[in-house]
Amino acid sequence: MLTIKQITEDTDKVIRGLEKKHFANAKETIAKVIELNNKRRTAQGQLDTNLAEVNATSKTIGQLMKEGKKEEAEAAKARVAEIKEACKGLQAEMDQAAEDLQNLLYTIPNVPYEEVPEGVSAEDNLVVKMGGMETELPKDALPHWELAKKYNLIDFDLGVKITGAGFPVYRGQGARLQRALINFFLDEARAAGYEEIMPPTVVNAASGYGTGQLPDKEGQMYHCNLDDLYLIPTAEVPVTNIYRDVILDEKQLPIKNCAYTECFRREAGSYGKDVRGLNRLHEFSKVEIVRIDTPEHSRQSHQEMLDHVEGLLKKLELPYRILRLCGGDISFTAAICYDFEVYSEAQKRWLEVSSVSNFDTYQANRLKCRYRTANKKTELCHTLNGSALALPRIVAALLENNQTPEGIRIPKALVPYCGFDMIK
């Protein structure tokens, strides 16, 4: 969440940033934050003054009794009791203002960086780079859901039977391709210096609040009501929460973690062609990369993460493009985000396969994730993460873009992981 210092010292900049994100009533909300903060501080100041008077007055009571000034001592006792009673009201007022302030801050998104373009929706995102290999398919090219059926790779109907729509069953060479991609992505991440983590796929509410999924995306997460636990939408949640309430040493940064997990998303409101086959699932596999860094180095870290994801797509021989998301399409928690999309020649559309984001101090402030500088000052870290990569649409693009009359060709980089170079 935004810091009070950020809001009070750069009020106009914060409001402009929130308006770029099309956050409703930005001015009024920020004014309310400042009002609640002033109320909290005023109550705290009066409480401190009162408690100082209580301490000073209490010290005189014993001396007054020794001097035989009983009436004055009793008056002092009465004054202490009066102040203590007033302190109860001040404490309650301060606690309520602090709680209201915290709850309000949870509802305010991160402020985007200056280079985030203006815009309302995905149509306004800025294409910053295109690359990869052009694909020429046979005239009778099939979409991946037809290819999956033809080669017995993925059974969507069986998934519906077992669980419901959006929970496919991978089988045979389809399952092996899935596992090959997971191992390939993890090996590439480890080679780039990321420590592999195997985290839980169920988290508590504190973890959801820490990375910003709660309360913003509560309706999109699967909730285990009895235990008040949530199925993770991404490994970002458990991995970043490793550093909740932690003070790191500056020499430890940047921290680089990667993790493969299953991910669960309700995707409420999704319908139409965008949900065909693997395009949008409720459960899917993903390898995530996460970094914890200093403010001075986080932009370099972000670029290194972008280069890493681009390198994966090059090795998979897929046509891709990189987009800088506009204010209206960037996530609630991100300060800047780049999406990677691969082109599906059979569907004639771009498919998002990764988002790589820098959250500045927004998540770290929620998490209380800090580091100690060389001069012993304690500062908030910057957090970053990205998909490297999400599997469903990668699989869709690989199947569709590599179909031939003889079968589906496997990219050279994946052959050692698959154990076969063609799906027949």
VEXVEX-709250 format. One record per residue (C-alpha): x, y, z; residue in one letter. Coordinates in steps of 0.02 Angstrom, whole numbers, padded with zeros to 5 digits, always signed. Layout:
XYZA/...
end
This chain:
+00000+00000+00000M/+00052+00181-00017L/+00149+00254+00128T/+00083+00402+00228I/+00245+00494+00189K/+00218+00467+00003Q/+00039+00533+00014I/+00075+00684+00123T/+00237+00739+00038E/+00186+00706-00143D/-00003+00729-00133T/-00027+00802-00307D/+00086+00671-00387K/-00009+00531-00299V/-00177+00600-00357I/-00116+00616-00537R/-00052+00437-00532G/-00216+00370-00463L/-00311+00465-00597E/-00198+00385-00729K/-00257+00218-00659K/-00436+00282-00670H/-00460+00262-00483F/-00629+00338-00441A/-00635+00487-00321N/-00446+00498-00306A/-00444+00675-00234K/-00581+00638-00107E/-00500+00474-00053T/-00329+00552-00028I/-00408+00697+00067A/-00493+00570+00181K/-00325+00481+00209V/-00245+00645+00262I/-00393+00686+00374E/-00386+00517+00462L/-00197+00529+00480N/-00213+00703+00558N/-00349+00639+00674K/-00238+00493+00727R/-00087+00606+00754R/-00186+00735+00852T/-00257+00601+00967A/-00083+00525+00986Q/-00008+00696+01028G/-00140+00733+01159Q/-00122+00558+01230L/+00066+00580+01246D/+00042+00749+01331T/-00084+00674+01453N/+00025+00526+01494L/+00172+00642+01527A/+00063+00741+01647E/+00006+00580+01732V/+00187+00527+01758N/+00240+00698+01823A/+00089+00715+01939T/+00106+00538+02005S/+00285+00574+02059K/+00226+00721+02167T/+00094+00623+02263I/+00217+00529+02374G/+00313+00687+02414Q/+00154+00782+02457L/+00102+00643+02576M/+00272+00647+02660K/+00255+00834+02685E/+00083+00810+02762G/-00006+00897+02620K/-00145+00770+02615K/-00274+00881+02528E/-00151+00925+02390E/-00103+00742+02372A/-00286+00692+02357E/-00313+00828+02227A/-00164+00761+02130A/-00237+00585+02138K/-00403+00649+02074A/-00315+00738+01932R/-00221+00579+01883V/-00385+00481+01884A/-00468+00616+01777E/-00326+00615+01650I/-00324+00424+01641K/-00511+00423+01605E/-00484+00551+01466A/-00343+00443+01398C/-00463+00297+01374K/-00567+00402+01256G/-00412+00468+01165L/-00343+00291+01146Q/-00508+00230+01074A/-00514+00380+00956E/-00334+00351+00900M/-00361+00163+00875D/-00519+00193+00774Q/-00434+00323+00663A/-00286+00205+00636A/-00401+00060+00590E/-00505+00168+00471D/-00345+00234+00394L/-00273+00059+00367Q/-00435-00005+00289N/-00443+00145+00173L/-00261+00125+00120L/-00297-00056+00071Y/-00423+00006-00058T/-00302+00126-00145I/-00198+00056-00290P/-00014+00087-00321N/+00041+00244-00411V/+00108+00207-00586P/+00277+00267-00644Y/+00287+00417-00760E/+00328+00307-00912E/+00165+00209-00894V/+00062+00270-01044P/-00109+00350-01027E/-00253+00238-01078G/-00413+00155-01027V/-00400-00026-01083S/-00288-00157-01166A/-00318-00069-01332E/-00210+00074-01268D/-00059-00031-01217N/+00104+00015-01302L/+00194-00116-01408V/+00378-00090-01371V/+00453-00240-01461K/+00411-00384-01577M/+00515-00538-01610G/+00521-00723-01643G/+00496-00830-01795M/+00357-00806-01921E/+00246-00957-01942T/+00173-01031-02101E/+00037-01159-02068L/-00055-01279-02182P/-00219-01214-02253K/-00317-01334-02144D/-00228-01280-01983A/-00322-01324-01823L/-00339-01231-01658P/-00256-01314-01510H/-00417-01388-01437W/-00441-01485-01600E/-00258-01536-01605L/-00269-01594-01423A/-00415-01706-01470K/-00336-01769-01632K/-00173-01821-01546Y/-00252-01870-01379N/-00150-01741-01282L/-00279-01652-01174I/-00454-01711-01126D/-00565-01562-01088F/-00724-01666-01070D/-00643-01781-00942L/-00593-01627-00841G/-00774-01570-00841V/-00827-01742-00779K/-00700-01746-00638I/-00709-01564-00583T/-00791-01442-00704G/-00751-01328-00850A/-00578-01252-00844G/-00491-01404-00767F/-00415-01502-00913P/-00336-01674-00901V/-00166-01690-00987Y/-00118-01863-01046R/+00017-01955-01142G/+00129-01840-01242Q/+00024-01693-01183G/+00070-01729-01002A/+00253-01755-01051R/+00255-01589-01145L/+00183-01502-00992Q/+00314-01578-00877R/+00452-01540-01003A/+00405-01355-01004L/+00403-01347-00813I/+00578-01424-00801N/+00643-01316-00944F/+00581-01155-00861F/+00650-01205-00691L/+00820-01253-00763D/+00829-01087-00856E/+00783-00991-00697A/+00914-01083-00593R/+01045-01050-00726A/+01002-00865-00712A/+01036-00868-00525G/+00862-00895-00453Y/+00846-01006-00299E/+00706-01132-00322E/+00567-01130-00192I/+00430-01260-00169M/+00297-01163-00073P/+00122-01210-00011P/-00018-01181-00136T/-00138-01130+00002V/-00109-00968+00101V/-00188-00874+00245N/-00274-00706+00231A/-00120-00612+00295A/-00022-00675+00144S/-00161-00619+00027G/-00160-00445+00104Y/+00030-00441+00099G/+00043-00452-00090T/-00119-00359-00128G/-00234-00498-00187Q/-00344-00456-00039L/-00457-00364-00029P/-00445-00314-00213D/-00464-00487-00294K/-00554-00582-00157E/-00695-00634-00275G/-00570-00709-00398Q/-00485-00823-00271M/-00545-00994-00215Y/-00582-00981-00029H/-00581-01128+00093C/-00713-01058+00210N/-00694-01180+00354L/-00510-01141+00380D/-00510-00964+00307D/-00373-01010+00182L/-00354-00965-00002Y/-00292-01066-00152L/-00152-00964-00230I/-00182-00874-00397P/+00007-00869-00425T/+00168-00920-00336A/+00200-00734-00312E/+00091-00742-00156V/+00180-00875-00051P/+00355-00836-00115V/+00347-00648-00084T/+00270-00679+00087N/+00428-00771+00138I/+00493-00595+00170Y/+00342-00530+00267R/+00396-00448+00432D/+00580-00475+00387V/+00724-00352+00394I/+00857-00402+00267L/+01036-00344+00255D/+01074-00238+00103E/+01213-00359+00057K/+01082-00496+00032Q/+00995-00400-00107L/+00940-00432-00238P/+00858-00593-00182I/+00806-00701-00330K/+00680-00842-00309N/+00585-00952-00431C/+00444-01075-00401A/+00335-01195-00498Y/+00157-01211-00431T/-00018-01248-00485E/-00120-01087-00490C/-00307-01068-00458F/-00419-00929-00522R/-00607-00920-00523R/-00606-00810-00680E/-00783-00753-00639A/-00865-00666-00785G/-00757-00745-00920S/-00849-00810-01072Y/-00845-00828-01261G/-00699-00868-01376K/-00572-00811-01246D/-00608-00964-01139V/-00596-01098-01275R/-00474-01239-01240G/-00322-01180-01141L/-00354-00994-01167N/-00424-00968-00992R/-00421-01099-00854L/-00468-01112-00671H/-00315-01219-00633E/-00150-01208-00726F/+00038-01230-00704S/+00158-01085-00695K/+00339-01049-00655V/+00359-00881-00567E/+00514-00775-00538I/+00518-00656-00389V/+00646-00527-00337R/+00670-00424-00179I/+00784-00275-00211D/+00840-00101-00162T/+00753+00051-00238P/+00915+00100-00326E/+00935-00068-00414H/+00755-00123-00444S/+00740-00049-00619R/+00894-00146-00674Q/+00818-00302-00595S/+00657-00271-00691H/+00752-00260-00855Q/+00847-00420-00816E/+00682-00509-00784M/+00613-00445-00950L/+00769-00507-01039D/+00749-00677-00954H/+00569-00700-01012V/+00611-00642-01188E/+00753-00769-01193G/+00632-00910-01150L/+00516-00862-01294L/+00662-00854-01414K/+00717-01029-01364K/+00538-01091-01389L/+00544-01016-01565E/+00378-00926-01542L/+00326-00760-01619P/+00303-00636-01477Y/+00278-00455-01433R/+00309-00352-01276I/+00186-00221-01217L/+00201-00085-01086R/+00032-00080-01002L/-00065+00082-00994C/-00137+00158-00836G/-00309+00083-00862G/-00244-00095-00890D/-00103-00107-00764I/-00138-00209-00607S/-00195-00138-00440F/-00025-00166-00358T/+00099-00132-00500A/+00197+00030-00527A/+00245-00029-00702I/+00208-00189-00797C/+00257-00267-00963Y/+00155-00407-01040D/+00225-00539-01157F/+00108-00610-01288E/+00136-00751-01412V/+00046-00758-01577Y/-00072-00900-01613S/-00071-00924-01800E/-00219-01044-01797A/-00327-00928-01689Q/-00260-00770-01773K/-00240-00683-01605R/-00112-00636-01473W/-00109-00736-01311L/-00039-00663-01150E/+00090-00780-01071V/+00180-00669-00945S/+00166-00509-00845S/+00328-00440-00772V/+00298-00306-00641S/+00390-00189-00525N/+00286-00147-00372F/+00406-00017-00300D/+00374-00010-00110T/+00188-00047-00124Y/+00192-00232-00077Q/+00340-00208+00040A/+00243-00081+00142N/+00101-00205+00164R/+00224-00345+00202L/+00338-00240+00313K/+00480-00307+00205C/+00630-00198+00242R/+00819-00195+00228Y/+00955-00117+00333R/+01074-00003+00240T/+01262+00011+00268A/+01231+00159+00384N/+01105+00056+00485K/+00950+00145+00420K/+00797+00036+00388T/+00711+00059+00220E/+00569-00025+00125L/+00623-00148-00010C/+00558-00152-00188H/+00471-00312-00244T/+00459-00379-00422L/+00388-00534-00505N/+00345-00611-00671G/+00283-00768-00755S/+00425-00869-00830A/+00314-00939-00894L/+00128-00981-00879A/+00100-01146-00970L/-00076-01154-01045P/-00058-01025-01183R/+00122-01075-01214I/+00060-01252-01245V/-00080-01184-01355A/+00042-01082-01460A/+00168-01224-01472L/+00036-01346-01535L/-00042-01225-01658E/+00114-01143-01729N/+00212-01305-01749N/+00080-01414-01833Q/+00133-01497-01995T/+00057-01632-02106P/+00172-01758-02018E/+00128-01704-01841G/+00173-01568-01715I/+00356-01518-01711R/+00441-01493-01541I/+00562-01344-01527P/+00744-01399-01514K/+00764-01328-01338A/+00624-01441-01274L/+00674-01604-01359V/+00795-01659-01220P/+00656-01629-01093Y/+00516-01713-01192C/+00613-01863-01254G/+00531-01843-01427F/+00546-01716-01568D/+00374-01742-01646M/+00197-01774-01586I/+00120-01898-01708K/
end
